[in-house]
Amino acid sequence: MPFYMNKLRLGVLGCSGHYALRVAAPLKISKIVEPYALASRDIAKANEFIKTYHFSKTYGSYETLLDDPDVDFVYIPLPNNLHLEYIKKAADAGKPVICEKPVCLNAAEAKEAAEYCQKKSVILMEAFMYRFHPQWIRAKQIILNGEIGDLLSFNCHFSYMNRDADNIRNKPETGGGAIYDIGCYAVSTARFLFDREPVRAICTLIRDKRFKTDITTSGILDFCEGRTSTFTVSTQMCPHQRITAFGTKGSLSIEIPFNMPPNISGKITVSNSAGERVIESEIADQYLLQFEAFAESVIKKTGAPTPVSDAIANMSVLDALFKSAKTNSWVKIN
């Protein structure tokens, strides 16, 4: 990471549990990002939050944080239904935005957000942190090198147990449910490794009788020419995550593809005619890498490390999955 004289000052919208659990610690050691301002619609909550997660300023509304001229860029970990509104408000304030996944509730909203930020000359990026971890970069290189032959099949399982009625992931009005929360990873990782877009999708899902959100969803993505991705994601299943890619000459799997701890090596198992070997990637914090890569793009005034067009494409697949669940049929992806 190049040396910069001054750190970029980060503004965070909301007292996010995700920020507290996964983002706060790595940013404390960042060489180019300073957690600077925190906003909550409950100022007392914000002031309590910063006793543990230190910020220089707190605000009682998101808008006042966005009006702060000292905030260099903004992180939006708000409930999914608020993403589009505050992406636009951040863009109006001239603040580059890194927004939690899913970037919006559908592809139309994602495109609207992208076009709005483009008009305001503001960088927007969807926060898929896994793409910055060395294990995923290595996995893609293994496939590009042909070590497992032509990639034909990809499988993803991602699940956890959450039956908390107050959790936003269990509220349909805030954009809760398995597809939005973790199905987006199943789609994104398949697209990343295949390096192409699926043309159609089909899925089946179960909805919680109380929450009305999808809690277990299984689907198939058709990448053409015999290439398919299958997945199961669930918010009410034993915690487990794993991805496996199968090619004409072998297979590849990642032991902890998503919630990768920052203090251990990633493990990729590759099996082919030469035998089976486990490749350990370097120890890294994927959130630190993500925020610093985004900050560097702001400093250098380059495009976002992951272009917003990728977010639109990912949302198009999620749209097709929701439609497939309603129609019980294959749906073409626009």
Order of alpha helices (4+ residues) and beta strands (2+ residues): beta-alpha-beta-alpha-beta-alpha-beta-alpha-beta-alpha-beta-alpha-beta-alpha-beta-beta-beta-beta-beta-beta-beta-alpha-alpha-beta
